[in-house]
Amino acid sequence: MPAVIRVSVEGQRVLTWEGDENAIVRLFDEAPRAARPRRPEQLAATSILHLHRYGRFIGEDSIGQRGEVMHIVWLVLDTPFDDPERPEARVADCAASSTIDVDFEIIERGGKPTVRGRVKGVTKLDG
């Protein structure tokens, strides 16, 4: 069964991504390389802010939009997961065969917006 990642920004669903364990591994490999010279979390944050402000991706074409989705999903998978027994755990560690709901909030500090994601729920799928 694939992983399903449902991403919201300020409570509004903006995308749903599905992928198997191999897709997750490829995404972790490709996102940092595709982001150069920037970091994938920078590209993801920029896309999330744009989705929040304008209700659409930055990219006008499907290739650009797929790149934005890849970086947003990378950011979700790299998010620390609150597990006291494994403080270094990331969402990616439990993503396979799970549905993961993440909500990003936009925090304005001194006129500069910051994006912060919070895992709202993980449902392990039997398969």
C-alpha positions in Angstrom: 0.0 0.0 0.0 1.3 3.4 -0.8 2.0 6.3 1.5 -0.6 9.1 1.2 0.5 12.6 2.3 -2.2 15.2 2.6 -0.9 18.7 2.9 -2.8 21.7 4.1 -1.8 25.3 4.6 -3.6 27.2 7.4 -6.2 24.4 7.4 -6.9 24.5 3.6 -5.9 21.3 1.7 -3.5 22.2 -1.1 -2.3 18.8 -2.3 -2.4 15.1 -1.8 0.6 12.9 -2.8 0.8 9.2 -3.1 3.9 7.1 -3.4 5.4 3.8 -2.4 8.6 3.2 -0.4 10.7 3.3 -3.6 9.2 6.7 -4.5 10.1 8.0 -1.1 13.7 6.9 -1.4 13.9 8.5 -4.9 12.4 11.7 -3.6 14.9 12.0 -0.8 17.7 11.5 -3.4 16.3 13.8 -6.1 15.0 16.8 -4.1 18.3 18.1 -2.7 20.0 17.6 -6.1 17.1 19.4 -8.0 17.1 22.3 -5.5 20.8 23.2 -6.0 22.1 25.8 -5.4 19.3 26.3 -2.9 18.1 23.8 -0.3 14.9 21.8 -0.7 13.3 23.3 2.4 13.8 26.8 1.0 12.0 25.9 -2.3 9.3 24.1 -0.3 8.7 27.1 1.9 8.6 29.5 -1.1 6.0 27.2 -2.7 3.9 26.9 0.4 3.9 30.7 0.9 2.8 31.2 -2.7 0.0 28.6 -2.4 -1.2 30.4 0.7 -1.1 33.9 -0.7 -2.3 33.2 -4.3 -4.0 29.8 -4.2 -1.8 28.3 -6.9 1.7 26.9 -7.5 4.5 29.2 -8.8 5.1 27.0 -11.8 2.9 27.6 -14.8 3.5 24.2 -16.3 3.1 20.6 -14.9 6.9 20.1 -14.8 7.4 23.1 -12.5 4.5 22.1 -10.4 5.8 18.6 -10.0 9.1 20.0 -8.8 7.2 22.1 -6.2 5.2 19.1 -5.0 8.5 17.1 -4.7 10.0 19.7 -2.5 6.9 20.2 -0.3 6.7 16.4 0.2 10.4 16.2 0.9 9.8 18.8 3.6 7.0 16.8 5.1 9.0 13.6 5.1 12.0 15.4 6.7 9.8 16.8 9.5 10.7 15.6 13.0 8.1 13.2 14.3 7.2 13.5 18.0 8.4 10.1 19.4 10.0 10.3 22.8 11.5 6.9 22.3 13.2 8.0 19.1 13.9 11.7 19.2 15.7 11.7 15.9 12.7 10.1 14.1 11.4 11.8 10.9 8.0 11.5 9.2 9.7 9.4 6.5 10.4 6.7 9.1 6.7 5.9 9.4 5.5 7.0 5.9 5.3 3.7 4.1 1.8 2.3 4.1 0.5 5.3 6.1 -1.8 8.3 5.6 -0.1 11.4 6.9 -1.9 14.7 7.4 0.3 17.8 7.8 -0.8 21.4 8.2 1.6 24.2 7.6 1.1 27.5 9.3 2.5 30.9 8.3 4.0 32.8 11.1 4.7 36.5 10.5 7.7 37.9 12.5 9.0 41.4 11.8 7.3 41.4 8.4 9.1 38.1 7.4 6.9 35.0 7.0 8.1 31.7 8.3 6.5 28.3 7.4 6.1 25.7 10.1 4.6 22.3 9.6 2.8 20.2 12.1 1.9 16.6 11.7 -1.8 16.5 12.5 -2.2 12.7 12.2 -0.7 9.4 11.0 -2.9 6.5 10.2 -1.1 3.2 9.5 -2.8 1.3 6.7 -3.0 -2.5 6.8 -2.1 -4.1 3.6 
